[in-house]
C-alpha cells in the first residue's frame, strides 16, 4: 500500500513539475552516465500516463453524454 501511494505521489509531481523538476531529480539520483537514459525513460512514462489520462477523460465524457442523447 505504501509503495502504491509513493508511486502515485511521484507520478503527480513528475506530471506537474515538468522538465525542471525532472532534471533536478535525475541529477540528484543518478550519475551523469545514466542520466540521459533515465530522463528518456521518464519522458516515455510521462507520455504514456498523459495518454492514459486523455483516453480516460474521453471515455468518461462519452459515457456522460450517452444518456443525454435522444
C-alpha positions, 0 to 999 in steps of 0.5 A: 500500500505504501509503495502504491501511494509513493508511486502515485505521489511521484507520478503527480509531481513528475506530471506537474513539475515538468522538465525542471523538476525532472532534471533536478531529480535525475541529477540528484539520483543518478550519475551523469552516465545514466542520466540521459537514459533515465530522463528518456525513460521518464519522458516515455512514462510521462507520455504514456500516463498523459495518454492514459489520462486523455483516453480516460477523460474521453471515455468518461465524457462519452459515457456522460453524454450517452444518456443525454442523447435522444 
